[in-house]
Amino acid sequence: MTVKANKMMDYERIESYDPQKIDELAKHYQAILRLIGEDPFREGLLDTPVRVAKSMQFLTQGYDQDPKQILLSAKFKEDYREMVIVKDIEIFSLCEHHLIPFIGKAHVGYIPNGYITGLSKIARVVEAYARRLQVQERLTTQIKEAIHETLHPLGVAVVIEARHLCMSMRGVQKHSSVTTTSDFIGAFERVQTRAEFISLIKSNLH
């Protein structure tokens, strides 16, 4: 595994990738360029196979992450039994049907039952599942199940809103359509609790 850091002023970008996988992927992308009618050896495309290989490894790095361990790494005992909501978590994922991005936001809430987790860990769980080949429905449920099975809270709620570029760039080409998925368990299955969660994620308190 190679780790490369680039520093510019106060910004640090860290790239982590497997050189062997990059090499194998790059060979396939070079073949793809040739199959679509391009010349992979012309100046503008010489480094494209490697760039795309690195990009794909970055976009699918969630396969190397364990969402439950992420939550457990910051699990704290706390006697708090009201909603904890982390909303507007940005999502960038790849549709497994076309390998085209879908982009949106996740809103995640849970009601602790003796234990809480670090707020950033909720966002990291979303990221770990999003950085895989996905469908929005499964992504929604995976986030819910990871929190439910790790923290054992009184309830978990997940809502995702996303634009699928496979619908905008090809197929029906509906540019403004937004897909919303939701999954609830425990206390959030009660109408009143679920309604409170929906109201809070729609609010503009910040």
PyMOL commands that set and color helices and strands:
alter all, ss='L'
color gray80, all
select helices_A, chain A and resi 19-35+43-45+48-59+61-64+67-72+119-130+136-151+165-168+187-189+191-202
alter helices_A, ss='H'
color red, helices_A
select strands_A, chain A and resi 2-8+11-17+75-77+84-95+101-111+115-117+133-134+155-164+179-186
alter strands_A, ss='S'
color yellow, strands_A
deselect
rebuild
show_as cartoon
